[in-house]
C-alpha cells in the first residue's frame, strides 16, 4: 500500500513537471499507470486472501463440540458470523442452534414471561442433537415458572409478616432475630427448590436485593421486588 501511494505521488510529480518532449511524458505516464495497476491488483489479491483466511478461521472455529461453542460464542457473535459464513450448510445449522440457545438463555435474565418461555421451549426442542449444555438449559427453562412462583410466594409471606412485625423501635437483638428469620426463609426457598444462583440470574438478583435491603433495615419495603416477579 505504501508503494501504491508512492506511485500516485510520482505520477502527480510527472504531470506537474516540464518534460523534454511530449513522447517522454507519455511513456513515463504509461509506465507509472502500469505500476499502479500492478499495485492495485496485488492489494485486491491480498485482501481477498485475507478475507478467505478469516472465513476459514470462522468455519473451523464452529467445528468444535456444541458444549464448547456455548462457552466460546455469545449472543452478539452468532448473528455476525451467520452473515459471514455464506452457504456452508453445516456451520449455518450450528449457528442457528446456537442462536436458539442464547435467545432462550437470555430469558433467564428477565422477568418470567408466559409468552416468551413457551416459544423458547419449542425452539430448543427443534435442535436435533443431544448436548449436555442444551439439556441443562431445557430443564432450567422448563422449571423457570416453578422457581419464579416459589420465590413470589416466599416474598409475599415475608411482606405479610413485615406488616405485622415492625421492629424499628425495638432492641437491636430483636432486629437481628428478625433478620435471621428472613435469611432462614430465603434459605428454605433455596433448599426446597434446589435453587442455583447461576441458573436463574434474574431471580438471584431479587434474592440478593432482599438481603441487601433487609440487612441495614429489617423493616425495609420489598413490595417493588414482589411486583418484579
Buried (B, 14 or more C-beta within 10 A) or exposed (E): EEEBEEBEEBBEEBEEEEBEEEEEBEEBBEBBEEBBEEBEEEEEEEEEEEEEEEBEEBBEBBEEEBEEBBEEBEEEBBEEBBEBBEEBEEBBBBBBBBBBBBBBBEBBEEEBEEEBBEEBBEBBEEBEEEBEBBEEBBEBBEBBEEBBEBBBEBBEEBBEEBEEBEBEEBEEEEBEEBBEEBBEBBEEBBEEBEBEEEBBEBBBBBBEBBEEBBEEEBBEEBEEBBEBB
